[in-house]
Amino acid sequence: MTDPSKTLYYNITIQCSLDGFCFVIHHQEENKIIDMKLYQTSEATDESVTMEAMEKALFKKELLGKPFLSVRFIVSNRYNTIVPAELFEASKQEAYLRFNHALPQGYKVFHEPLDILNAVNVFALPESQYEHLCNTWTGIKFTHQTTAFLNGIMREEAYESNTNAYVNVNSRSFDLAIVKDGKLDFFNNFKFNTKEDFVYFLMLTLKQQLEGRDVPVHFSGLISNNSEIIRLCERYIKRIRFVRPDGSVNVDLSLSSIPFQYYYIPYKNLSCES
């Protein structure tokens, strides 16, 4: 567990969205996740709701506003787009994003390298959220969950010579990536309202991209192995898998009851940064 007097030995990674939040505390010297908190909701209509819940959880642990070795904030929304590195111009980052999204007013736009794909990920978050986080933690770093997701799976697949599908689930959308022979063949984000929507979009895309081939589908995110979505998927997908830790970052035994897929994105962000 965490010691509030030793936060300068810790890295904190926070993932926050309308779906809820997750934060993990990583002990740098031990290279171990020593604490975490997960909170899920389907009622939030504004990022400030889950931000407030996240801050209350940190306050209870006497960690809110404390100086950490590093603070990373993972943006988990649909406002992102991937641009080939050779075509990217920083001065046009907002134009790239608005080409694919009706970006609301009051959003701050970022970009970050996706070197493993020779691409750049352009994303945005509310300006008010950005300013609040910067006022809470000096030197906070922002990244998008797509970057952690794609960096994570591509590092695992770099030397593979087969085909795998990866699904990262939020409560209102999911990312789907298909990797063939170590290269990203397909990536998209799908919004859904019901479990039937989820399975329809997933199966239609797999059928189109894989031409009916039977490949493993690896699930991560806010999904349990006995959820209604998984039970419905089992009717159509033979090889359902759940992501597993790769050993690059250890996890304290006291946290073993928490399904790994729930905090896969923070774990992979730590793994890729380590």
LUMVO-987615 format. One record per atom (N, C-alpha, C): x, y, z. Coordinates in steps of 0.05 Angstrom, whole numbers, padded with zeros to 5 digits, always signed. Layout:
N
XYZ/...
//
This chain:
274
+00017-00024+00000/+00000+00000+00000/+00018+00025+00000/+00005+00047-00006/+00021+00072-00008/+00026+00085+00019/+00048+00099+00020/+00055+00115+00043/+00056+00144+00034/+00037+00161+00044/+00036+00189+00034/+00061+00205+00038/+00079+00196+00055/+00104+00210+00060/+00126+00203+00040/+00120+00183+00023/+00140+00173+00004/+00132+00176-00025/+00115+00196-00031/+00105+00198-00058/+00126+00204-00079/+00149+00215-00070/+00170+00221-00090/+00184+00195-00100/+00177+00173-00088/+00186+00147-00099/+00166+00135-00118/+00143+00148-00121/+00120+00136-00136/+00115+00150-00162/+00107+00135-00182/+00094+00146-00206/+00064+00141-00203/+00048+00161-00210/+00019+00157-00210/+00009+00160-00239/-00007+00141-00248/-00020+00142-00274/-00050+00143-00270/-00062+00163-00282/-00091+00167-00278/-00105+00165-00305/-00126+00150-00306/-00143+00148-00330/-00171+00156-00322/-00182+00176-00337/-00207+00188-00328/-00224+00194-00353/-00250+00188-00351/-00268+00193-00373/-00297+00194-00363/-00316+00197-00380/-00344+00197-00372/-00352+00169-00360/-00336+00149-00367/-00342+00122-00357/-00334+00117-00328/-00316+00134-00318/-00306+00130-00291/-00276+00137-00291/-00262+00125-00272/-00233+00131-00270/-00218+00106-00260/-00193+00107-00264/-00174+00087-00253/-00148+00102-00247/-00136+00097-00224/-00109+00106-00220/-00092+00084-00208/-00067+00083-00217/-00049+00063-00206/-00024+00077-00195/-00014+00067-00173/+00010+00078-00160/+00032+00058-00165/+00054+00067-00177/+00076+00050-00185/+00101+00058-00169/+00113+00039-00155/+00137+00044-00139/+00161+00041-00159/+00175+00063-00163/+00196+00063-00184/+00218+00043-00178/+00229+00044-00153/+00252+00027-00147/+00245-00003-00148/+00221-00009-00140/+00212-00037-00140/+00200-00045-00166/+00195-00026-00184/+00181-00031-00209/+00156-00047-00205/+00139-00037-00187/+00116-00052-00179/+00092-00033-00175/+00068-00041-00185/+00044-00027-00179/+00036-00036-00151/+00034-00016-00132/+00030-00023-00104/+00002-00015-00095/-00013+00001-00111/-00040+00008-00103/-00055+00018-00127/-00081+00015-00126/-00098+00025-00148/-00126+00029-00138/-00141+00044-00154/-00170+00049-00148/-00185+00049-00175/-00207+00035-00176/-00224+00034-00199/-00252+00043-00192/-00263+00059-00210/-00290+00069-00205/-00304+00071-00232/-00328+00059-00235/-00342+00059-00260/-00370+00070-00256/-00379+00085-00276/-00406+00097-00275/-00417+00099-00303/-00443+00099-00305/-00456+00103-00331/-00473+00128-00330/-00470+00144-00309/-00488+00167-00304/-00474+00194-00309/-00448+00195-00311/-00435+00221-00314/-00440+00233-00341/-00447+00259-00341/-00452+00274-00365/-00430+00295-00371/-00411+00297-00352/-00390+00317-00354/-00365+00305-00341/-00342+00312-00353/-00317+00301-00342/-00312+00310-00314/-00323+00333-00306/-00318+00343-00279/-00330+00324-00258/-00350+00308-00265/-00363+00290-00245/-00343+00268-00237/-00331+00255-00258/-00312+00234-00251/-00286+00245-00241/-00278+00269-00249/-00254+00282-00238/-00258+00287-00208/-00281+00296-00200/-00287+00300-00172/-00286+00274-00156/-00297+00253-00167/-00296+00227-00154/-00268+00217-00151/-00252+00221-00172/-00223+00213-00171/-00208+00228-00150/-00213+00254-00148/-00199+00270-00128/-00207+00263-00100/-00232+00256-00096/-00241+00247-00069/-00227+00221-00061/-00223+00203-00080/-00210+00178-00075/-00180+00183-00067/-00167+00201-00082/-00139+00208-00075/-00137+00222-00048/-00157+00239-00043/-00157+00254-00017/-00158+00235+00006/-00175+00214+00004/-00178+00194+00025/-00152+00179+00030/-00136+00176+00009/-00110+00163+00012/-00087+00183+00019/-00095+00209+00023/-00076+00230+00029/-00056+00234+00007/-00065+00231-00018/-00047+00233-00041/-00053+00256-00059/-00076+00270-00055/-00084+00291-00073/-00065+00315-00072/-00053+00322-00095/-00036+00345-00096/-00007+00339-00086/-00002+00315-00077/+00025+00309-00067/+00045+00308-00090/+00070+00314-00085/+00090+00313-00107/+00098+00284-00112/+00094+00275-00136/+00102+00248-00144/+00127+00249-00161/+00140+00226-00164/+00163+00224-00182/+00154+00231-00210/+00131+00222-00218/+00119+00230-00244/+00089+00227-00242/+00074+00243-00257/+00045+00242-00259/+00037+00240-00288/+00023+00219-00295/+00013+00216-00323/-00017+00215-00323/-00029+00230-00342/-00058+00230-00344/-00066+00219-00372/-00081+00197-00371/-00090+00185-00396/-00117+00195-00404/-00119+00208-00427/-00144+00219-00437/-00159+00196-00450/-00184+00192-00441/-00200+00169-00451/-00226+00180-00463/-00223+00193-00486/-00246+00201-00501/-00243+00194-00531/-00262+00200-00548/-00261+00192-00576/-00249+00214-00593/-00240+00236-00581/-00229+00258-00597/-00199+00253-00602/-00194+00235-00621/-00166+00231-00630/-00166+00222-00658/-00144+00226-00672/-00140+00216-00699/-00111+00211-00704/-00105+00191-00719/-00077+00183-00724/-00069+00192-00752/-00046+00206-00753/-00036+00217-00778/-00009+00205-00785/-00004+00196-00810/+00023+00186-00817/+00044+00208-00811/+00067+00200-00800/+00087+00219-00791/+00097+00236-00815/+00099+00225-00839/+00110+00240-00861/+00090+00261-00871/+00065+00259-00863/+00045+00279-00872/+00039+00299-00850/+00049+00295-00826/+00041+00311-00803/+00055+00338-00802/+00040+00359-00797/+00051+00386-00792/+00038+00396-00766/+00054+00403-00746/+00044+00410-00720/+00025+00434-00722/+00030+00453-00740/+00013+00476-00742/-00016+00469-00752/-00019+00445-00762/-00045+00437-00773/-00059+00416-00755/-00049+00412-00731/-00059+00390-00714/-00089+00392-00709/-00099+00417-00704/-00128+00420-00699/-00144+00414-00724/-00133+00421-00747/-00148+00415-00773/-00150+00385-00777/-00129+00370-00771/-00130+00341-00773/-00153+00329-00756/-00154+00340-00731/-00174+00329-00712/-00202+00337-00721/-00206+00361-00730/-00233+00370-00738/-00242+00357-00764/-00224+00346-00779/-00231+00332-00804/-00248+00307-00797/-00242+00294-00774/-00255+00270-00765/-00276+00274-00743/-00274+00297-00729/-00292+00300-00706/-00304+00328-00705/-00328+00330-00695/-00340+00357-00690/-00331+00365-00662/-00307+00376-00660/-00294+00383-00635/-00309+00405-00621/-00318+00401-00596/-00333+00423-00582/-00314+00446-00576/-00326+00469-00569/-00311+00492-00561/-00298+00487-00534/-00275+00500-00529/-00262+00498-00503/-00245+00473-00500/-00236+00461-00521/-00218+00438-00520/-00190+00445-00527/-00171+00433-00514/-00142+00438-00520/-00132+00414-00536/-00117+00420-00557/-00108+00399-00576/-00078+00393-00571/-00072+00367-00570/-00044+00358-00567/-00037+00339-00590/-00011+00334-00592/-00003+00311-00609/+00021+00297-00596/+00023+00271-00602/+00045+00256-00590/+00054+00235-00611/+00079+00227-00610/+00089+00208-00630/+00079+00179-00625/+00073+00165-00646/+00068+00137-00645/+00090+00124-00662/+00114+00124-00650/+00138+00117-00665/+00136+00088-00676/+00124+00071-00661/+00123+00043-00669/+00107+00039-00694/+00090+00059-00701/+00074+00059-00725/+00083+00080-00745/+00104+00095-00739/+00113+00117-00755/+00090+00136-00760/+00076+00144-00738/+00053+00161-00740/+00052+00180-00716/+00032+00198-00718/+00028+00217-00696/-00002+00215-00688/-00006+00215-00662/-00033+00214-00651/-00041+00242-00642/-00062+00253-00654/-00072+00280-00647/-00097+00276-00630/-00098+00290-00607/-00121+00286-00589/-00127+00312-00575/-00150+00312-00560/-00159+00336-00546/-00172+00329-00520/-00171+00348-00502/-00186+00345-00477/-00196+00373-00469/-00217+00374-00451/-00227+00400-00444/-00206+00418-00432/-00205+00444-00440/-00186+00463-00430/-00188+00466-00400/-00213+00465-00389/-00216+00468-00361/-00204+00445-00345/-00207+00421-00356/-00195+00397-00344/-00165+00399-00345/-00154+00407-00367/-00125+00410-00370/-00114+00430-00349/-00127+00453-00347/-00117+00474-00329/-00119+00464-00300/-00141+00451-00293/-00144+00441-00266/-00122+00421-00259/-00117+00403-00277/-00096+00382-00271/-00068+00395-00269/-00063+00414-00286/-00037+00428-00285/-00033+00444-00259/-00055+00454-00249/-00054+00469-00223/-00051+00450-00200/-00059+00425-00203/-00058+00405-00182/-00030+00392-00181/-00019+00386-00205/+00007+00372-00206/+00026+00387-00226/+00048+00395-00216/+00068+00407-00234/+00082+00386-00251/+00085+00391-00276/+00099+00373-00294/+00083+00349-00303/+00056+00350-00300/+00039+00328-00308/+00042+00323-00338/+00042+00298-00347/+00044+00290-00375/+00017+00279-00384/+00009+00287-00408/-00016+00278-00420/-00011+00260-00443/-00027+00239-00444/-00026+00220-00466/-00054+00210-00472/-00059+00198-00495/-00085+00188-00502/-00085+00158-00499/-00108+00146-00491/-00109+00117-00486/-00103+00102-00512/-00109+00113-00535/-00102+00099-00560/-00072+00095-00563/-00056+00114-00554/-00027+00112-00556/-00018+00089-00538/-00027+00087-00514/-00019+00065-00496/-00029+00038-00507/-00053+00038-00517/-00065+00013-00528/-00048+00003-00552/-00043+00020-00571/-00029+00011-00595/+00000+00006-00590/+00013+00023-00574/+00041+00017-00567/+00044-00010-00552/+00025-00015-00535/+00026-00040-00519/+00023-00065-00537/+00002-00065-00554/-00002-00089-00570/+00019-00092-00592/+00029-00070-00603/+00049-00072-00624/+00076-00082-00613/+00082-00074-00589/+00107-00085-00577/+00105-00115-00572/+00081-00124-00565/+00077-00153-00561/+00077-00168-00587/+00068-00155-00608/+00065-00169-00634/+00088-00165-00653/+00108-00150-00644/+00130-00141-00662/+00143-00165-00677/+00146-00187-00663/+00160-00210-00675/+00142-00234-00681/+00116-00229-00681/+00097-00250-00687/+00092-00254-00717/+00084-00278-00724/+00079-00283-00753/+00051-00295-00756/+00032-00284-00740/+00004-00294-00742/-00014-00270-00741/-00040-00275-00737/-00060-00253-00737/-00075-00254-00710/-00078-00230-00698/-00093-00228-00673/-00110-00203-00674/-00133-00204-00661/-00151-00180-00658/-00151-00172-00628/-00151-00146-00624/-00151-00135-00597/-00174-00116-00594/-00189-00119-00572/-00212-00102-00566/-00209-00089-00539/-00208-00063-00538/-00207-00049-00513/-00233-00035-00508/-00247-00043-00486/-00275-00035-00481/-00277-00013-00461/-00291+00008-00469/-00301+00028-00450/-00331+00023-00447/-00344+00037-00429/-00373+00030-00424/-00390+00040-00447/-00380+00058-00464/-00397+00069-00486/-00384+00066-00513/-00360+00056-00515/-00346+00053-00540/-00325+00031-00537/-00314+00022-00560/-00291+00003-00559/-00273+00008-00582/-00247+00003-00577/-00226+00004-00598/-00222-00024-00608/-00218-00027-00634/-00212-00053-00646/-00187-00050-00663/-00167-00066-00657/-00143-00067-00673/-00138-00096-00683/-00130-00098-00708/-00123-00124-00719/-00093-00123-00729/-00078-00141-00719/-00049-00142-00725/-00043-00167-00740/-00031-00164-00764/-00023-00187-00781/+00007-00187-00785/+00019-00209-00777/+00048-00212-00781/+00064-00189-00770/+00057-00180-00746/+00071-00159-00732/+00066-00131-00742/+00046-00127-00759/+00040-00101-00770/+00010-00094-00765/+00005-00069-00759/-00023-00061-00754/-00037-00060-00781/-00058-00077-00783/-00073-00079-00808/-00099-00062-00807/-00111-00059-00783/-00136-00044-00781/-00138-00033-00753/-00149-00008-00751/-00156+00003-00725/-00179+00022-00728/-00198+00021-00709/-00220+00039-00709/-00233+00039-00681/-00249+00060-00676/-00265+00062-00651/-00294+00061-00658/-00310+00046-00642/-00338+00042-00648/-00354+00050-00623/-00375+00066-00627/-00393+00074-00606/-00416+00055-00605/-00425+00047-00581/-00447+00028-00579/-00465+00035-00556/-00490+00026-00557/-00509+00031-00536/-00518+00005-00522/-00519-00017-00536/-00528-00042-00525/-00507-00064-00531/-00510-00087-00518/-00492-00109-00523/-00495-00119-00552/-00519-00117-00562/-00524-00125-00590/-00510-00107-00610/-00509-00081-00604/-00494-00062-00620/-00464-00070-00620/-00454-00075-00596/-00426-00082-00593/-00419-00106-00611/-00434-00128-00608/-00428-00152-00623/-00432-00148-00653/-00452-00133-00661/-00456-00128-00689/-00432-00114-00702/-00423-00092-00690/-00400-00077-00701/-00375-00094-00701/-00371-00109-00679/-00347-00126-00677/-00347-00148-00698/-00369-00163-00700/-00370-00185-00718/-00370-00176-00747/-00383-00154-00754/-00383-00144-00781/-00355-00136-00790/-00341-00123-00772/-00313-00115-00778/-00295-00138-00781/-00296-00157-00762/-00279-00181-00764/-00285-00197-00790/-00310-00199-00797/-00317-00213-00822/-00305-00199-00846/-00307-00172-00847/-00297-00157-00869/-00266-00158-00871/-00253-00155-00848/-00224-00153-00847/-00210-00179-00848/-00222-00200-00838/-00209-00226-00835/-00220-00247-00854/-00241-00239-00869/-00252-00257-00890/-00260-00284-00878/-00272-00283-00854/-00282-00307-00842/-00262-00324-00827/-00237-00316-00826/-00216-00332-00812/-00221-00332-00782/-00215-00354-00769/-00217-00357-00740/-00191-00348-00727/-00192-00325-00714/-00168-00314-00700/-00174-00308-00671/-00154-00308-00654/-00159-00301-00626/-00167-00272-00623/-00186-00267-00606/-00195-00239-00600/-00189-00234-00571/-00171-00215-00566/-00162-00209-00539/-00176-00184-00528/-00189-00188-00505/-00205-00166-00493/-00190-00153-00470/-00193-00126-00469/-00182-00110-00446/-00203-00088-00440/-00198-00074-00418/-00216-00052-00411/-00238-00060-00391/-00260-00046-00393/-00282-00049-00373/-00300-00072-00381/-00289-00096-00379/-00304-00120-00388/-00295-00144-00371/-00314-00159-00361/-00308-00183-00345/-00313-00208-00361/-00302-00230-00352/-00305-00255-00367/-00333-00267-00366/-00350-00256-00348/-00377-00266-00347/-00398-00245-00354/-00389-00224-00367/-00407-00202-00375/-00427-00211-00396/-00448-00196-00399/-00468-00203-00420/-00456-00200-00448/-00438-00181-00452/-00425-00177-00478/-00408-00202-00484/-00392-00212-00465/-00375-00235-00470/-00393-00260-00476/-00414-00263-00460/-00431-00286-00465/-00443-00286-00493/-00450-00262-00502/-00461-00260-00529/-00439-00264-00550/-00415-00254-00545/-00393-00258-00563/-00386-00288-00566/-00389-00303-00545/-00382-00331-00545/-00399-00347-00565/-00421-00337-00573/-00438-00350-00593/-00425-00349-00621/-00407-00329-00625/-00396-00325-00652/-00366-00326-00653/-00352-00323-00630/-00323-00323-00630/-00313-00347-00614/-00297-00364-00627/-00288-00388-00613/-00264-00383-00595/-00248-00364-00602/-00222-00361-00588/-00221-00334-00573/-00236-00332-00552/-00237-00307-00536/-00214-00309-00515/-00199-00288-00513/-00177-00286-00494/-00180-00260-00478/-00168-00260-00454/-00165-00235-00439/-00135-00229-00436/-00128-00204-00439/-00100-00196-00438/-00088-00204-00411/-00062-00209-00412/-00047-00217-00388/-00023-00198-00385/-00013-00194-00360/+00011-00178-00356/+00035-00191-00370/+00052-00174-00380/+00075-00185-00395/+00101-00187-00378/+00099-00179-00352/+00122-00181-00334/+00140-00157-00334/+00134-00137-00352/+00151-00113-00353/+00148-00095-00328/+00124-00097-00316/+00118-00083-00291/+00105-00104-00272/+00114-00105-00248/+00102-00124-00228/+00078-00112-00215/+00061-00130-00204/+00037-00121-00190/+00037-00134-00163/+00032-00118-00142/+00031-00128-00115/+00010-00150-00112/+00017-00170-00096/-00002-00193-00093/-00028-00184-00080/-00028-00163-00065/-00053-00153-00052/-00074-00144-00073/-00065-00140-00098/-00083-00130-00119/-00091-00152-00138/-00084-00177-00131/-00089-00199-00150/-00118-00205-00155/-00136-00195-00138/-00165-00200-00142/-00177-00182-00163/-00162-00162-00171/-00172-00143-00192/-00165-00153-00219/-00185-00158-00237/-00179-00168-00264/-00159-00150-00278/-00138-00162-00289/-00117-00146-00302/-00128-00128-00325/-00148-00139-00340/-00157-00124-00363/-00169-00096-00355/-00178-00094-00330/-00189-00068-00321/-00169-00046-00322/-00144-00052-00315/-00123-00031-00314/-00101-00036-00335/-00108-00050-00357/-00089-00056-00378/-00077-00030-00390/-00093-00010-00395/-00083+00015-00407/-00063+00029-00389/-00068+00034-00364/-00048+00046-00346/-00023+00028-00344/-00027+00002-00343/-00004-00016-00341/+00014-00013-00366/+00001-00013-00389/+00017-00011-00414/+00030+00016-00417/+00017+00037-00407/+00029+00063-00408/+00055+00063-00391/+00053+00051-00367/+00077+00049-00350/+00098+00032-00363/+00090+00010-00375/+00108-00009-00388/+00124+00005-00410/+00110+00020-00427/+00122+00033-00450/+00140+00056-00441/+00134+00068-00418/+00149+00091-00408/+00174+00082-00393/+00173+00057-00382/+00195+00048-00365/+00220+00043-00381/
//
